[in-house]
């Protein structure tokens, strides 16, 4: 076992008294008013998610080497780092216990490439790190022991820094990185192929491509290029496709178990036209869907980039060779989707645009050419932080957008299962956030409608995130089902400290309590079909009893009168019989 096995126990918080009618408003309703419960299929996955750099901590433990995010957060002023994060590395067993208590049957996490492998200067390759791999074996084994399906993401943005710097051009800009990634993926398939049911090669390539290589807001912080984003995305897609090819080869060799599936986690906001009657706005909204979700979805389905991207980017958008096209097309076993919010879109050339086209980032953003600064009417904005600002200025709560995004993906292959891999509310440091509760209730309601009314084959839902965590620069945005009491030292750039057992404790939010009921009963309304049937049976029994009482109330006086009259007649007849010595039978 690895060193983390002896980790300290996190003290369990004392639960506060709770009013369940906040979660399920119809709990106090009359039985006759209860509708058929909104339930999910028996094999539906109710899960939650995290990512290695955001929760693990132990940035220099178990043989881990720095990633590009370790470097980026230290180099950029105003950013916090995730040296300690949630200390998941040492508290994973406690957190899995909470998952069991929350009724989860799946857990999505990422493997840190820079913990599982290290750079070998002699061979100029990444090589296995036994200590790091042992940790992930311990994590997977504990999840399976507790009946939770592990869902593994191979790359969640933490590229090993040594690999990034050794390549020229650096990192994902270099086509040589494809082989490096496939070697990493093959190592993981060999290590975990018989224990993992679902794999994802990448998490949100759109995000780390546009933010890391377009506007410079994420690691490695590159910008001012009209080709970088397209080059990176192309190399990511080829890395994905070749990893899937190797996955299928290993499955045929029985290294990967036959029921295991693989995909790539894509993300999208849904885009609505500012003026639904204006063809320019309609085109701008659809263009955003193609430049976002379509950028990676269309190649894995058809082997081609969206036509509108080719039209607007020209030869700056790479082209797949015939061999690459055959490799990329069909490189998925299921669709995987992250979704958080929706936007209202207009063309950046519109008189109503808040955006100056010429000031947009070179490349992808300027080629897209839209203004998406407006939320849909009626949308909820993210919670305010202690500075009175929205924690996530990109975030809007608009449930219908979830349905529309799911349908947009579904139309590209109506036979493909969909695993919803992230969805959650951007909150603040408060523990009981009713906006978060509303978000989960509303968005899971859309998922249920997508399954039951639209007949879309959705196989699972994954809440982001299980615990508050590092949100790529700070700990202020809070997405966790469980609140974490981060300390001032948590985000220090060069702090090398071990948090005490009473720090970083987890406390269930109101949404976690609701989600636990839903996951346990597999129904949205706080009760299962069996529970509803029990209520119905009780109602029938009560109605039968009430009917019998009513019958008694109506006929009792009549029966009483008959009995009294019969008794009087009997006394008179007995008296006569006594006089005549005749036998008269009793009236029964």
KASULRA-V593351 format. One record per residue. RES is the residue in one small letter. PHI is phi in whole degrees, -180 to 180 (* if undefined). Layout:
res->RES phi->PHI
res->RES phi->PHI
This chain:
res->x phi->*
res->x phi->-86
res->x phi->-61
res->x phi->-70
res->x phi->-61
res->x phi->-94
res->x phi->-63
res->x phi->-71
res->x phi->-84
res->x phi->-82
res->x phi->-63
res->x phi->-76
res->x phi->-71
res->x phi->-80
res->x phi->-67
res->x phi->-84
res->x phi->-55
res->x phi->-135
res->x phi->-96
res->x phi->-70
res->x phi->-69
res->x phi->-65
res->x phi->-79
res->x phi->-128
res->x phi->-59
res->x phi->-91
res->x phi->-59
res->x phi->-91
res->x phi->-76
res->x phi->-62
res->x phi->-58
res->x phi->-67
res->x phi->-87
res->x phi->-71
res->x phi->-92
res->x phi->-57
res->x phi->-65
res->x phi->-89
res->x phi->-110
res->x phi->-107
res->x phi->-57
res->x phi->-62
res->x phi->-100
res->x phi->-67
res->x phi->-92
res->x phi->-105
res->x phi->-136
res->x phi->-145
res->x phi->-141
res->x phi->-145
res->x phi->-141
res->x phi->-53
res->x phi->-66
res->x phi->-80
res->x phi->-130
res->x phi->-66
res->x phi->72
res->x phi->54
res->x phi->-62
res->x phi->-126
res->x phi->-115
res->x phi->54
res->x phi->76
res->x phi->-71
res->x phi->-107
res->x phi->-63
res->x phi->-108
res->x phi->-64
res->x phi->-77
res->x phi->-61
res->x phi->-75
res->x phi->-64
res->x phi->-68
res->x phi->-79
res->x phi->-82
res->x phi->-95
res->x phi->-61
res->x phi->88
res->x phi->-94
res->x phi->-94
res->x phi->-116
res->x phi->-117
res->x phi->-57
res->x phi->-108
res->x phi->50
res->x phi->-95
res->x phi->58
res->x phi->-61
res->x phi->-55
res->x phi->-105
res->x phi->-120
res->x phi->-62
res->x phi->-67
res->x phi->-63
res->x phi->-69
res->x phi->-65
res->x phi->-60
res->x phi->-65
res->x phi->-62
res->x phi->-62
res->x phi->-65
res->x phi->-87
res->x phi->80
res->x phi->-73
res->x phi->-120
res->x phi->-150
res->x phi->-146
res->x phi->-100
res->x phi->-144
res->x phi->-113
res->x phi->-93
res->x phi->-80
res->x phi->-56
res->x phi->-80
res->x phi->-101
res->x phi->-79
res->x phi->-141
res->x phi->-132
res->x phi->-83
res->x phi->-105
res->x phi->-66
res->x phi->-74
res->x phi->-88
res->x phi->59
res->x phi->-134
res->x phi->-79
res->x phi->-126
res->x phi->-60
res->x phi->-113
res->x phi->-56
res->x phi->-62
res->x phi->-65
res->x phi->-64
res->x phi->-62
res->x phi->-61
res->x phi->-69
res->x phi->-63
res->x phi->-63
res->x phi->-64
res->x phi->-63
res->x phi->-62
res->x phi->-67
res->x phi->-61
res->x phi->-65
res->x phi->-60
res->x phi->-94
res->x phi->78
res->x phi->-110
res->x phi->-77
res->x phi->-80
res->x phi->-118
res->x phi->-105
res->x phi->-107
res->x phi->-79
res->x phi->-137
res->x phi->-123
res->x phi->84
res->x phi->-101
res->x phi->-62
res->x phi->-55
res->x phi->-64
res->x phi->-61
res->x phi->-62
res->x phi->-57
res->x phi->-77
res->x phi->-72
res->x phi->-88
res->x phi->-139
res->x phi->-64
res->x phi->-78
res->x phi->51
res->x phi->-71
res->x phi->-77
res->x phi->-102
res->x phi->-62
res->x phi->-66
res->x phi->-68
res->x phi->-58
res->x phi->-66
res->x phi->-62
res->x phi->-67
res->x phi->-64
res->x phi->-63
res->x phi->-63
res->x phi->-61
res->x phi->-63
res->x phi->-59
res->x phi->-67
res->x phi->-63
res->x phi->-69
res->x phi->-74
res->x phi->-123
res->x phi->-60
res->x phi->-93
res->x phi->-124
res->x phi->-109
res->x phi->-87
res->x phi->-138
res->x phi->-124
res->x phi->-126
res->x phi->-72
res->x phi->-132
res->x phi->-105
res->x phi->46
res->x phi->-60
res->x phi->-58
res->x phi->-68
res->x phi->-73
res->x phi->-74
res->x phi->-76
res->x phi->-83
res->x phi->-87
res->x phi->-128
res->x phi->-114
res->x phi->-103
res->x phi->75
res->x phi->-86
res->x phi->-136
res->x phi->-63
res->x phi->-91
res->x phi->82
res->x phi->-89
res->x phi->-156
res->x phi->61
res->x phi->-141
res->x phi->-95
res->x phi->-126
res->x phi->-55
res->x phi->-61
res->x phi->-70
res->x phi->-65
res->x phi->-61
res->x phi->-60
res->x phi->-63
res->x phi->-67
res->x phi->-65
res->x phi->-63
res->x phi->-68
res->x phi->-63
res->x phi->-59
res->x phi->-63
res->x phi->-71
res->x phi->-67
res->x phi->-65
res->x phi->-58
res->x phi->-67
res->x phi->-57
res->x phi->-71
res->x phi->-64
res->x phi->-69
res->x phi->-67
res->x phi->-66
res->x phi->-94
res->x phi->66
res->x phi->-78
res->x phi->-96
res->x phi->-69
res->x phi->-63
res->x phi->-92
res->x phi->-71
res->x phi->-129
res->x phi->-139
res->x phi->-156
res->x phi->-136
res->x phi->-80
res->x phi->-108
res->x phi->-132
res->x phi->-164
res->x phi->-82
res->x phi->-94
res->x phi->-114
res->x phi->-112
res->x phi->-69
res->x phi->-59
res->x phi->-119
res->x phi->-70
res->x phi->-104
res->x phi->-97
res->x phi->-58
res->x phi->-68
res->x phi->-69
res->x phi->-61
res->x phi->-66
res->x phi->-65
res->x phi->-65
res->x phi->-69
res->x phi->-62
res->x phi->-63
res->x phi->-63
res->x phi->-72
res->x phi->-73
res->x phi->-100
res->x phi->-64
res->x phi->-66
res->x phi->-55
res->x phi->-109
res->x phi->-72
res->x phi->-63
res->x phi->-60
res->x phi->-74
res->x phi->-91
res->x phi->-116
res->x phi->85
res->x phi->-133
res->x phi->-74
res->x phi->-56
res->x phi->-61
res->x phi->-68
res->x phi->-69
res->x phi->-63
res->x phi->-65
res->x phi->-92
res->x phi->-96
res->x phi->63
res->x phi->-78
res->x phi->-74
res->x phi->-90
res->x phi->-60
res->x phi->-118
res->x phi->-79
res->x phi->-69
res->x phi->-63
res->x phi->-68
res->x phi->-66
res->x phi->-61
res->x phi->-65
res->x phi->-73
res->x phi->-75
res->x phi->-63
res->x phi->81
res->x phi->-85
res->x phi->-163
res->x phi->-105
res->x phi->-159
res->x phi->-87
res->x phi->-131
res->x phi->-135
res->x phi->-105
res->x phi->-150
res->x phi->-128
res->x phi->-149
res->x phi->-134
res->x phi->-134
res->x phi->-104
res->x phi->-123
res->x phi->-138
res->x phi->-66
res->x phi->-68
res->x phi->-87
res->x phi->-69
res->x phi->-60
res->x phi->-92
res->x phi->-72
res->x phi->-92
res->x phi->-115
res->x phi->-91
res->x phi->-55
res->x phi->-70
res->x phi->-98
res->x phi->-74
res->x phi->-60
res->x phi->-61
res->x phi->88
res->x phi->-54
res->x phi->-64
res->x phi->-72
res->x phi->-66
res->x phi->-66
res->x phi->63
res->x phi->-132
res->x phi->-112
res->x phi->-125
res->x phi->-87
res->x phi->-100
res->x phi->-83
res->x phi->-64
res->x phi->-58
res->x phi->87
res->x phi->-72
res->x phi->-92
res->x phi->-89
res->x phi->-66
res->x phi->-64
res->x phi->-86
res->x phi->-92
res->x phi->-71
res->x phi->-98
res->x phi->78
res->x phi->-109
res->x phi->-69
res->x phi->-60
res->x phi->-132
res->x phi->-72
res->x phi->-90
res->x phi->-99
res->x phi->-139
res->x phi->-95
res->x phi->-146
res->x phi->-55
res->x phi->-59
res->x phi->-63
res->x phi->-65
res->x phi->-59
res->x phi->-67
res->x phi->-68
res->x phi->-59
res->x phi->-66
res->x phi->-63
res->x phi->-67
res->x phi->-60
res->x phi->-67
res->x phi->-81
res->x phi->-165
res->x phi->-74
res->x phi->-94
res->x phi->-78
res->x phi->-64
res->x phi->-122
res->x phi->-106
res->x phi->-83
res->x phi->-98
res->x phi->-156
res->x phi->-169
res->x phi->-178
res->x phi->-100
res->x phi->-86
res->x phi->-109
res->x phi->-117
res->x phi->-80
res->x phi->-67
res->x phi->-82
res->x phi->-96
res->x phi->-104
res->x phi->-68
res->x phi->-65
res->x phi->-64
res->x phi->-61
res->x phi->-56
res->x phi->-60
res->x phi->-65
res->x phi->-61
res->x phi->-72
res->x phi->-72
res->x phi->-69
res->x phi->-61
res->x phi->-67
res->x phi->-63
res->x phi->-62
res->x phi->-64
res->x phi->-61
res->x phi->-76
res->x phi->-85
res->x phi->-100
res->x phi->-88
res->x phi->58
res->x phi->-88
res->x phi->-78
res->x phi->-89
res->x phi->-105
res->x phi->-174
res->x phi->-130
res->x phi->-126
res->x phi->-78
res->x phi->-109
res->x phi->-125
res->x phi->-67
res->x phi->-129
res->x phi->-52
res->x phi->-150
res->x phi->-68
res->x phi->-111
res->x phi->53
res->x phi->135
res->x phi->-161
res->x phi->-109
res->x phi->-76
res->x phi->-64
res->x phi->-117
res->x phi->-104
res->x phi->-69
res->x phi->-64
res->x phi->-115
res->x phi->-72
res->x phi->-123
res->x phi->-87
res->x phi->-62
res->x phi->-106
res->x phi->-63
res->x phi->-79
res->x phi->-57
res->x phi->-102
res->x phi->-61
res->x phi->-69
res->x phi->-121
res->x phi->-72
res->x phi->-128
res->x phi->-130
res->x phi->-106
res->x phi->-64
res->x phi->-70
res->x phi->-63
res->x phi->-94
res->x phi->-104
res->x phi->59
res->x phi->-70
res->x phi->-104
res->x phi->-129
res->x phi->-66
res->x phi->-83
res->x phi->-59
res->x phi->-65
res->x phi->-66
res->x phi->-67
res->x phi->-67
res->x phi->-63
res->x phi->-63
res->x phi->-66
res->x phi->-64
res->x phi->-64
res->x phi->-72
res->x phi->-90
res->x phi->64
res->x phi->-138
res->x phi->-80
res->x phi->-103
res->x phi->80
res->x phi->-155
res->x phi->-94
res->x phi->-61
res->x phi->-63
res->x phi->-64
res->x phi->-65
res->x phi->-64
res->x phi->-61
res->x phi->-63
res->x phi->-64
res->x phi->-62
res->x phi->-64
res->x phi->-64
res->x phi->-63
res->x phi->-62
res->x phi->-65
res->x phi->-64
res->x phi->-64
res->x phi->-61
res->x phi->-62
res->x phi->-62
res->x phi->-63
res->x phi->-65
res->x phi->-64
res->x phi->-60
res->x phi->-63
res->x phi->-64
res->x phi->-76
res->x phi->-93
res->x phi->-58
res->x phi->-60
res->x phi->-66
res->x phi->-62
res->x phi->-63
res->x phi->-64
res->x phi->-64
res->x phi->-64
res->x phi->-63
res->x phi->-64
res->x phi->-63
res->x phi->-65
res->x phi->-66
res->x phi->-62
res->x phi->-62
res->x phi->-64
res->x phi->-66
res->x phi->-68
res->x phi->-64
res->x phi->-65
res->x phi->-66
res->x phi->-65
res->x phi->-64
res->x phi->-71
res->x phi->-104
res->x phi->58
res->x phi->-93
res->x phi->-90
res->x phi->-127
res->x phi->-66
res->x phi->-72
res->x phi->-75
res->x phi->-98
